[in-house]
Protein backbone atom coordinates (compact mmCIF):
# COMPACT_ATOMS: atom_id res chain seq x y z
CA UNK A 1 0.00 0.00 0.00
CA UNK A 2 1.26 3.47 -0.87
CA UNK A 3 2.04 5.28 2.43
CA UNK A 4 0.92 8.55 0.83
CA UNK A 5 -2.65 7.35 0.29
CA UNK A 6 -3.90 8.25 3.78
CA UNK A 7 -3.04 10.80 6.45
CA UNK A 8 -2.49 8.03 9.03
CA UNK A 9 -0.01 6.09 6.91
CA UNK A 10 1.80 9.30 5.93
CA UNK A 11 2.18 10.24 9.62
CA UNK A 12 3.50 6.79 10.47
CA UNK A 13 5.95 6.96 7.57
CA UNK A 14 7.13 10.38 8.73
CA UNK A 15 7.79 9.12 12.27
CA UNK A 16 9.63 6.05 10.96
CA UNK A 17 11.76 8.24 8.70
CA UNK A 18 12.53 10.59 11.60
CA UNK A 19 13.61 7.60 13.75
CA UNK A 20 15.89 6.36 10.96
CA UNK A 21 17.46 9.82 10.62
CA UNK A 22 17.99 10.03 14.40
CA UNK A 23 19.65 6.61 14.53
CA UNK A 24 21.87 7.37 11.54
CA UNK A 25 23.00 10.73 12.91
CA UNK A 26 23.61 9.31 16.39
CA UNK A 27 25.52 6.42 14.83
CA UNK A 28 28.05 8.91 13.48
CA UNK A 29 28.80 9.84 17.09
CA UNK A 30 28.90 6.24 18.34
CA UNK A 31 25.52 6.15 20.10
CA UNK A 32 23.01 4.77 17.56
CA UNK A 33 20.27 3.81 20.02
CA UNK A 34 20.78 6.46 22.68
CA UNK A 35 17.71 8.27 24.03
CA UNK A 36 17.64 11.81 25.38
CA UNK A 37 14.26 12.84 26.74
CA UNK A 38 14.73 16.60 26.49
CA UNK A 39 15.27 16.77 22.69
CA UNK A 40 12.47 14.22 22.31
CA UNK A 41 10.08 16.50 24.24
CA UNK A 42 11.19 19.51 22.21
CA UNK A 43 10.60 17.59 18.97
CA UNK A 44 7.05 16.62 19.98
CA UNK A 45 6.41 20.19 21.12
CA UNK A 46 7.57 21.49 17.75
CA UNK A 47 5.46 18.97 15.80
CA UNK A 48 2.27 19.71 17.71
CA UNK A 49 2.97 23.45 17.60
CA UNK A 50 3.38 23.42 13.84
CA UNK A 51 0.04 21.61 13.51
CA UNK A 52 -1.73 24.04 15.87
CA UNK A 53 -0.31 27.30 14.57
CA UNK A 54 -0.46 26.09 10.98
CA UNK A 55 -4.20 25.53 11.30
CA UNK A 56 -4.61 28.86 13.13
CA UNK A 57 -2.98 30.60 10.17
CA UNK A 58 -5.08 28.59 7.72
CA UNK A 59 -8.27 29.73 9.46
CA UNK A 60 -7.23 33.39 9.56
CA UNK A 61 -5.62 33.87 6.17
CA UNK A 62 -7.65 31.40 4.09
CA UNK A 63 -10.88 29.94 5.50
CA UNK A 64 -12.42 32.95 7.23
CA UNK A 65 -11.79 35.37 4.31
CA UNK A 66 -12.92 32.69 1.84
CA UNK A 67 -16.20 32.13 3.70
CA UNK A 68 -16.81 35.88 3.83
CA UNK A 69 -16.25 36.10 0.07
CA UNK A 70 -18.49 33.06 -0.52
CA UNK A 71 -21.31 34.57 1.54
CA UNK A 72 -21.03 37.85 -0.35
CA UNK A 73 -21.13 36.10 -3.73
CA UNK A 74 -24.80 36.17 -4.64
CA UNK A 75 -25.65 33.15 -6.75
CA UNK A 76 -22.30 31.52 -6.12
CA UNK A 77 -21.67 28.06 -4.65
CA UNK A 78 -21.51 29.42 -1.09
CA UNK A 79 -19.48 28.00 1.76
CA UNK A 80 -21.69 25.07 2.78
CA UNK A 81 -19.11 22.52 1.69
CA UNK A 82 -16.40 24.11 3.84
CA UNK A 83 -18.71 24.33 6.86
CA UNK A 84 -19.88 20.73 6.46
CA UNK A 85 -16.70 18.90 5.47
CA UNK A 86 -13.59 21.03 6.05
CA UNK A 87 -14.20 23.05 9.21
CA UNK A 88 -15.16 20.15 11.55
CA UNK A 89 -12.05 18.14 10.61
CA UNK A 90 -9.76 21.17 10.79
CA UNK A 91 -11.17 22.17 14.19
CA UNK A 92 -10.69 18.62 15.51
CA UNK A 93 -6.98 18.69 14.73
CA UNK A 94 -6.76 22.35 15.78
CA UNK A 95 -8.14 22.02 19.31
CA UNK A 96 -6.28 18.83 20.20
CA UNK A 97 -3.05 20.14 18.71
CA UNK A 98 -3.43 23.09 21.10
CA UNK A 99 -3.64 20.66 24.03
CA UNK A 100 -0.68 18.63 22.74
CA UNK A 101 1.40 21.77 22.24
CA UNK A 102 0.78 23.03 25.78
CA UNK A 103 1.39 19.63 27.39
CA UNK A 104 4.59 18.91 25.46
CA UNK A 105 5.80 22.43 26.21
CA UNK A 106 5.15 21.87 29.91
CA UNK A 107 6.95 18.52 29.64
CA UNK A 108 9.96 20.16 28.00
CA UNK A 109 10.15 22.98 30.56
CA UNK A 110 9.70 20.58 33.49
CA UNK A 111 12.37 18.13 32.35
CA UNK A 112 14.72 21.04 31.76
CA UNK A 113 14.06 22.43 35.23
CA UNK A 114 12.51 25.60 33.82
CA UNK A 115 8.76 25.29 34.41
CA UNK A 116 8.62 27.52 37.51
CA UNK A 117 11.28 29.80 36.06
CA UNK A 118 9.25 30.31 32.88
CA UNK A 119 5.86 30.87 34.49
CA UNK A 120 7.37 33.27 37.02
CA UNK A 121 8.85 35.17 34.05
CA UNK A 122 12.42 34.48 34.98
CA UNK A 123 11.72 35.01 38.68
CA UNK A 124 10.57 38.55 38.06
CA UNK A 125 12.90 39.28 35.17
CA UNK A 126 16.16 38.13 36.77
CA UNK A 127 16.77 35.38 34.21
CA UNK A 128 16.83 36.15 30.49
CA UNK A 129 15.84 32.67 29.31
CA UNK A 130 13.07 32.32 31.89
CA UNK A 131 11.67 35.76 31.08
CA UNK A 132 11.70 35.25 27.32
CA UNK A 133 10.45 31.67 27.20
CA UNK A 134 8.00 32.57 29.97
CA UNK A 135 6.40 35.33 27.91
CA UNK A 136 6.02 32.81 25.09
CA UNK A 137 4.61 30.20 27.48
CA UNK A 138 2.06 32.61 28.94
CA UNK A 139 0.98 33.76 25.49
CA UNK A 140 0.64 30.12 24.42
CA UNK A 141 -1.41 29.37 27.55
CA UNK A 142 -3.78 32.26 26.83
CA UNK A 143 -4.11 31.05 23.24
CA UNK A 144 -4.86 27.46 24.32
CA UNK A 145 -7.50 28.70 26.76
CA UNK A 146 -9.02 30.81 23.99
CA UNK A 147 -9.38 27.68 21.86
CA UNK A 148 -11.35 25.77 24.49
CA UNK A 149 -13.24 28.62 26.19
CA UNK A 150 -14.22 30.82 23.24
CA UNK A 151 -13.42 29.30 19.84
CA UNK A 152 -14.61 25.70 20.08
CA UNK A 153 -17.80 26.26 22.17
CA UNK A 154 -18.95 28.94 19.73
CA UNK A 155 -17.89 26.99 16.65
CA UNK A 156 -20.08 24.12 17.85
CA UNK A 157 -23.08 26.45 17.47
CA UNK A 158 -21.93 27.61 14.04
CA UNK A 159 -21.40 24.04 12.81
CA UNK A 160 -24.69 22.79 14.23
CA UNK A 161 -23.10 20.47 16.79
CA UNK A 162 -25.09 22.39 19.39
CA UNK A 163 -28.57 23.69 18.57
CA UNK A 164 -28.72 27.46 18.21
CA UNK A 165 -30.97 30.08 16.65
CA UNK A 166 -29.91 32.17 13.68
CA UNK A 167 -29.14 35.07 16.03
CA UNK A 168 -27.14 32.83 18.38
CA UNK A 169 -25.14 31.44 15.46
CA UNK A 170 -24.34 34.93 14.23
CA UNK A 171 -23.15 35.97 17.69
CA UNK A 172 -21.17 32.74 18.10
CA UNK A 173 -19.51 33.25 14.70
CA UNK A 174 -18.42 36.76 15.71
CA UNK A 175 -17.02 35.63 19.07
CA UNK A 176 -15.16 32.67 17.56
CA UNK A 177 -13.72 34.81 14.77
CA UNK A 178 -12.51 37.51 17.15
CA UNK A 179 -10.98 34.96 19.53
CA UNK A 180 -9.22 33.31 16.59
CA UNK A 181 -7.96 36.70 15.41
CA UNK A 182 -6.65 37.44 18.92
CA UNK A 183 -4.74 34.15 18.82
CA UNK A 184 -3.43 35.03 15.37
CA UNK A 185 -2.03 38.30 16.74
CA UNK A 186 -0.63 36.71 19.92
CA UNK A 187 1.06 33.92 17.95
CA UNK A 188 3.48 36.38 16.35
CA UNK A 189 5.21 37.58 19.56
CA UNK A 190 4.78 34.08 21.02
CA UNK A 191 6.76 32.49 18.20
CA UNK A 192 9.36 35.23 18.44
CA UNK A 193 9.88 34.55 22.16
CA UNK A 194 10.09 30.80 21.62
CA UNK A 195 12.65 31.23 18.87
CA UNK A 196 14.90 33.82 20.52
CA UNK A 197 14.88 32.49 24.09
CA UNK A 198 18.22 30.75 23.52
CA UNK A 199 19.57 33.02 20.78
CA UNK A 200 18.76 36.63 21.68
CA UNK A 201 16.82 39.24 19.75
CA UNK A 202 18.69 39.78 16.47
CA UNK A 203 16.68 42.90 15.61
CA UNK A 204 16.52 44.65 18.95
CA UNK A 205 19.63 43.44 20.72
CA UNK A 206 21.79 40.42 21.38
CA UNK A 207 22.17 37.98 24.22
CA UNK A 208 25.44 38.61 26.08
C-alpha positions in Angstrom: 0.0 0.0 0.0 1.3 3.5 -0.9 2.0 5.3 2.4 0.9 8.5 0.8 -2.6 7.4 0.3 -3.9 8.2 3.8 -3.0 10.8 6.5 -2.5 8.0 9.0 0.0 6.1 6.9 1.8 9.3 5.9 2.2 10.2 9.6 3.5 6.8 10.5 5.9 7.0 7.6 7.1 10.4 8.7 7.8 9.1 12.3 9.6 6.1 11.0 11.8 8.2 8.7 12.5 10.6 11.6 13.6 7.6 13.7 15.9 6.4 11.0 17.5 9.8 10.6 18.0 10.0 14.4 19.6 6.6 14.5 21.9 7.4 11.5 23.0 10.7 12.9 23.6 9.3 16.4 25.5 6.4 14.8 28.0 8.9 13.5 28.8 9.8 17.1 28.9 6.2 18.3 25.5 6.1 20.1 23.0 4.8 17.6 20.3 3.8 20.0 20.8 6.5 22.7 17.7 8.3 24.0 17.6 11.8 25.4 14.3 12.8 26.7 14.7 16.6 26.5 15.3 16.8 22.7 12.5 14.2 22.3 10.1 16.5 24.2 11.2 19.5 22.2 10.6 17.6 19.0 7.1 16.6 20.0 6.4 20.2 21.1 7.6 21.5 17.7 5.5 19.0 15.8 2.3 19.7 17.7 3.0 23.4 17.6 3.4 23.4 13.8 0.0 21.6 13.5 -1.7 24.0 15.9 -0.3 27.3 14.6 -0.5 26.1 11.0 -4.2 25.5 11.3 -4.6 28.9 13.1 -3.0 30.6 10.2 -5.1 28.6 7.7 -8.3 29.7 9.5 -7.2 33.4 9.6 -5.6 33.9 6.2 -7.7 31.4 4.1 -10.9 29.9 5.5 -12.4 33.0 7.2 -11.8 35.4 4.3 -12.9 32.7 1.8 -16.2 32.1 3.7 -16.8 35.9 3.8 -16.3 36.1 0.1 -18.5 33.1 -0.5 -21.3 34.6 1.5 -21.0 37.8 -0.3 -21.1 36.1 -3.7 -24.8 36.2 -4.6 -25.6 33.1 -6.8 -22.3 31.5 -6.1 -21.7 28.1 -4.7 -21.5 29.4 -1.1 -19.5 28.0 1.8 -21.7 25.1 2.8 -19.1 22.5 1.7 -16.4 24.1 3.8 -18.7 24.3 6.9 -19.9 20.7 6.5 -16.7 18.9 5.5 -13.6 21.0 6.1 -14.2 23.1 9.2 -15.2 20.2 11.5 -12.1 18.1 10.6 -9.8 21.2 10.8 -11.2 22.2 14.2 -10.7 18.6 15.5 -7.0 18.7 14.7 -6.8 22.3 15.8 -8.1 22.0 19.3 -6.3 18.8 20.2 -3.0 20.1 18.7 -3.4 23.1 21.1 -3.6 20.7 24.0 -0.7 18.6 22.7 1.4 21.8 22.2 0.8 23.0 25.8 1.4 19.6 27.4 4.6 18.9 25.5 5.8 22.4 26.2 5.2 21.9 29.9 7.0 18.5 29.6 10.0 20.2 28.0 10.2 23.0 30.6 9.7 20.6 33.5 12.4 18.1 32.4 14.7 21.0 31.8 14.1 22.4 35.2 12.5 25.6 33.8 8.8 25.3 34.4 8.6 27.5 37.5 11.3 29.8 36.1 9.2 30.3 32.9 5.9 30.9 34.5 7.4 33.3 37.0 8.8 35.2 34.0 12.4 34.5 35.0 11.7 35.0 38.7 10.6 38.6 38.1 12.9 39.3 35.2 16.2 38.1 36.8 16.8 35.4 34.2 16.8 36.1 30.5 15.8 32.7 29.3 13.1 32.3 31.9 11.7 35.8 31.1 11.7 35.2 27.3 10.4 31.7 27.2 8.0 32.6 30.0 6.4 35.3 27.9 6.0 32.8 25.1 4.6 30.2 27.5 2.1 32.6 28.9 1.0 33.8 25.5 0.6 30.1 24.4 -1.4 29.4 27.5 -3.8 32.3 26.8 -4.1 31.0 23.2 -4.9 27.5 24.3 -7.5 28.7 26.8 -9.0 30.8 24.0 -9.4 27.7 21.9 -11.3 25.8 24.5 -13.2 28.6 26.2 -14.2 30.8 23.2 -13.4 29.3 19.8 -14.6 25.7 20.1 -17.8 26.3 22.2 -19.0 28.9 19.7 -17.9 27.0 16.7 -20.1 24.1 17.8 -23.1 26.4 17.5 -21.9 27.6 14.0 -21.4 24.0 12.8 -24.7 22.8 14.2 -23.1 20.5 16.8 -25.1 22.4 19.4 -28.6 23.7 18.6 -28.7 27.5 18.2 -31.0 30.1 16.7 -29.9 32.2 13.7 -29.1 35.1 16.0 -27.1 32.8 18.4 -25.1 31.4 15.5 -24.3 34.9 14.2 -23.1 36.0 17.7 -21.2 32.7 18.1 -19.5 33.2 14.7 -18.4 36.8 15.7 -17.0 35.6 19.1 -15.2 32.7 17.6 -13.7 34.8 14.8 -12.5 37.5 17.2 -11.0 35.0 19.5 -9.2 33.3 16.6 -8.0 36.7 15.4 -6.7 37.4 18.9 -4.7 34.1 18.8 -3.4 35.0 15.4 -2.0 38.3 16.7 -0.6 36.7 19.9 1.1 33.9 17.9 3.5 36.4 16.3 5.2 37.6 19.6 4.8 34.1 21.0 6.8 32.5 18.2 9.4 35.2 18.4 9.9 34.6 22.2 10.1 30.8 21.6 12.6 31.2 18.9 14.9 33.8 20.5 14.9 32.5 24.1 18.2 30.7 23.5 19.6 33.0 20.8 18.8 36.6 21.7 16.8 39.2 19.7 18.7 39.8 16.5 16.7 42.9 15.6 16.5 44.7 19.0 19.6 43.4 20.7 21.8 40.4 21.4 22.2 38.0 24.2 25.4 38.6 26.1 
